[in-house]
Amino acid sequence: MTQPDAPSEAEVAPERLPTILVVEDEFLIRMDIAEELRLAGWTVYEAGNADAAIELLSTPIIVDLVLTDVQMPGRRDGIALAEFVRSERPAVRIAVMSGHHIPNPQQRHLYDGFFAKPFLADRIAKQLRRLVEKKAQDD
């Protein structure tokens, strides 16, 4: 009886990097956050508003976490995006951020973390990774 050959290195899937969707209408802020997250080892997708984010999330891309601003232009804000994510992708973690708006306590079930702006982008990477790791432990 022969043993099957072990898969080659090329056949073994590498460990997937954590993936985040950053939703922020201010281009420079989004660029800064996205760059810091990439440097911290994340795969990063970007959207300029909730409508664009929902369009992206309606595709089969894999996302571990959505980081969204609360107030943005468009038909939906960050809280409406969080509602969409909870409904359509319940396994995805959600973090909201704002410099002007603190979500009311009745909305707390819609997100896993809140970040007040301004914040240092390099510090947020560690906190977001904890949210993803906590999800993995909960599963």
C-alpha positions, 0 to 999 in steps of 0.5 A: 500500500502506498502513501499519498505524497505530501503536498509541496510548498506551492500546494500549501496555502500560506497563512492569510493576513488579516483583512480590513476595509477602511471606510473614511471620506477624508482621503488623507486620513484614510490613506494614513490609516491604510498605510499604517495597517499595511505596515502592520501586516494587514491586507487593506481595502479602502472605501470613501463612503458607506455606499462604496463599502456596501458595494464592495462588501456585496462581492465575495471578498474576505474581510475580517474587520470593517473600520468606518467613520460615522459621519460621511457623505452619501445615502448612508452613514457609518452606523447604517454601514454597521447595520448592513455588516451585522445583517449581511456578514455577521462574522465580520468585526466592526469598529467605528471612529469619529471626531464629532459623533459618539454613537448612542448606547442603543447602537452599541450592539452594532460595533465591537470597538469605538475610536475617537479621532484624532488618534495615532494610526500606528496604535490603532493597528494593535487595537484592531488586531485584538478585535480580530483575535477576540473574534477568533477566540469566540468562534 
